[in-house]
Amino acid sequence: MEIHLNIKGLQLDIMFSYQLGGKTYDSNYASLMHTGNNYGSALSTDILDRWQKPGDITDVPRLDVTRNTQSSAASDRWLMNSDYLSLRQINLSYKLPSDLISKLAIDNATLYMNGENLLLFTKRQGMDPTQTFNGTTQNRYIPSRVITLGFNLNF
């Protein structure tokens, strides 16, 4: 979805991408929710909500290295909503008035600021559903946030 506004030499372009519906199998998160039998590996902070004593109400199994509760086994537990809204790009530019720049023998002068990959709203922090092609997460880097300032001159 794109939005374009142009008022008296000031131009604003905004581009969003989004997805509604679908699921992603978050294998990265599943691997961080193991039962504790992988010594020396990382755990998600969500493991702090694990079952610990009778009466605990949680959807995270107990952490027990002697009993493999298969908390990270393939399961629909790791299917996450793939809805997202991403602010992909904003470009703001200002074209200087021609009566001002013609005195300097310049045909066109434009100041601009551009931002890319600025915001991503999704269900799970750390999961980027915009890069999912086969329905599972991968250990990928998220796109870099890029801010560019510039000045274009045409003689």
C-alpha positions as CSV (number, residue, x, y, z in Angstrom):
1,M,0.0,0.0,0.0
2,E,1.4,3.4,-1.0
3,I,0.5,6.9,-0.1
4,H,1.6,9.9,-2.1
5,L,1.1,13.6,-1.1
6,N,2.4,16.6,-3.0
7,I,1.8,20.1,-1.8
8,K,3.7,23.2,-3.1
9,G,7.0,21.4,-3.8
10,L,6.8,19.3,-0.7
11,Q,6.4,15.6,-1.5
12,L,5.7,12.7,0.9
13,D,5.7,9.1,-0.1
14,I,4.9,6.3,2.3
15,M,5.0,2.6,1.6
16,F,3.6,-0.1,3.9
17,S,3.4,-3.9,3.4
18,Y,1.1,-6.2,5.4
19,Q,-0.2,-9.7,5.6
20,L,-3.4,-10.9,7.1
21,G,-3.9,-14.6,7.9
22,G,-1.6,-17.5,7.8
23,K,0.7,-19.2,10.3
24,T,4.4,-19.5,10.7
25,Y,6.2,-22.4,12.4
26,D,8.6,-20.5,14.8
27,S,11.4,-23.1,15.0
28,N,13.8,-20.5,16.4
29,Y,11.5,-20.0,19.4
30,A,10.9,-23.7,19.8
31,S,14.6,-24.3,20.1
32,L,14.9,-21.7,22.8
33,M,12.1,-23.4,24.8
34,H,13.9,-26.8,25.2
35,T,13.7,-28.8,28.5
36,G,17.1,-28.0,29.8
37,N,18.9,-31.1,28.5
38,N,21.0,-29.0,26.1
39,Y,23.7,-27.9,28.4
40,G,25.4,-24.6,27.4
41,S,22.6,-23.5,25.1
42,A,20.4,-20.5,25.4
43,L,16.8,-20.4,26.7
44,S,14.0,-18.0,26.1
45,T,13.0,-15.8,29.1
46,D,9.6,-17.3,28.6
47,I,10.9,-20.4,30.3
48,L,10.6,-18.5,33.6
49,D,6.8,-19.1,33.3
50,R,7.4,-22.9,33.3
51,W,5.4,-25.3,35.5
52,Q,7.2,-25.7,38.8
53,K,4.8,-27.0,41.5
54,P,1.2,-28.3,41.7
55,G,-1.3,-25.6,41.2
56,D,0.8,-23.6,38.7
57,I,-1.2,-22.6,35.7
58,T,1.0,-22.2,32.6
59,D,1.3,-23.5,29.1
60,V,5.1,-24.0,29.5
61,P,6.1,-27.5,30.6
62,R,8.4,-28.1,33.5
63,L,12.2,-27.7,33.1
64,D,13.7,-31.1,33.9
65,V,16.9,-32.5,32.5
66,T,16.1,-36.0,33.8
67,R,12.7,-36.2,32.0
68,N,12.5,-35.1,28.5
69,T,9.1,-33.4,28.3
70,Q,9.6,-32.6,24.7
71,S,8.6,-29.0,25.1
72,S,10.5,-28.2,21.9
73,A,9.2,-31.1,19.9
74,A,7.4,-30.4,16.6
75,S,4.0,-29.2,17.7
76,D,1.3,-26.8,16.7
77,R,2.3,-25.0,19.9
78,W,5.0,-23.3,17.8
79,L,2.6,-22.1,15.1
80,M,2.4,-18.3,15.3
81,N,0.0,-15.8,13.7
82,S,1.7,-14.4,10.6
83,D,-0.2,-11.1,10.5
84,Y,2.1,-8.1,10.3
85,L,2.2,-4.5,9.3
86,S,5.6,-3.1,8.1
87,L,6.5,0.5,7.5
88,R,8.8,-0.2,4.6
89,Q,9.7,3.3,3.4
90,I,9.1,7.0,3.9
91,N,10.5,9.6,1.5
92,L,10.1,13.3,2.2
93,S,11.5,15.7,-0.4
94,Y,11.3,19.5,-1.0
95,K,11.8,20.9,-4.5
96,L,13.2,24.4,-4.2
97,P,11.2,27.1,-6.1
98,S,12.5,27.6,-9.7
99,D,12.6,31.4,-9.3
100,L,15.1,31.0,-6.5
101,I,17.4,28.5,-8.1
102,S,17.3,30.0,-11.7
103,K,19.3,33.0,-10.4
104,L,22.1,30.5,-9.6
105,A,21.9,28.8,-13.1
106,I,20.5,25.6,-11.6
107,D,17.6,23.8,-13.3
108,N,16.4,21.8,-10.3
109,A,17.3,21.5,-6.6
110,T,15.7,19.0,-4.3
111,L,16.4,18.2,-0.6
112,Y,15.3,14.8,0.6
113,M,15.2,12.4,3.5
114,N,14.5,8.7,3.1
115,G,13.9,6.0,5.6
116,E,13.7,2.2,4.9
117,N,12.5,-0.7,7.2
118,L,11.4,1.7,9.9
119,L,8.8,-0.3,11.8
120,L,7.5,-3.9,12.0
121,F,4.4,-4.8,14.0
122,T,4.0,-8.5,14.5
123,K,2.7,-11.0,17.2
124,R,6.1,-12.2,18.4
125,Q,9.1,-10.1,19.1
126,G,12.1,-11.3,17.2
127,M,10.1,-13.1,14.5
128,D,10.1,-11.6,11.0
129,P,7.2,-13.0,9.0
130,T,8.0,-10.8,6.1
131,Q,10.9,-13.1,5.1
132,T,8.9,-16.4,5.4
133,F,8.7,-18.3,2.1
134,N,8.0,-21.8,3.3
135,G,6.1,-21.2,6.5
136,T,9.0,-21.7,8.9
137,T,11.4,-19.3,10.5
138,Q,15.1,-19.3,9.7
139,N,18.1,-17.8,11.4
140,R,18.1,-14.7,9.2
141,Y,19.0,-11.1,9.9
142,I,16.2,-8.7,9.8
143,P,16.5,-6.0,7.1
144,S,18.7,-3.1,8.2
145,R,17.0,0.2,9.1
146,V,18.5,2.8,6.7
147,I,18.1,6.6,6.9
148,T,19.4,8.7,4.0
149,L,19.7,12.5,3.7
150,G,20.5,14.1,0.3
151,F,20.5,17.1,-1.9
152,N,20.1,16.7,-5.7
153,L,21.2,19.5,-8.1
154,N,20.6,19.6,-11.9
155,F,22.5,22.1,-13.9
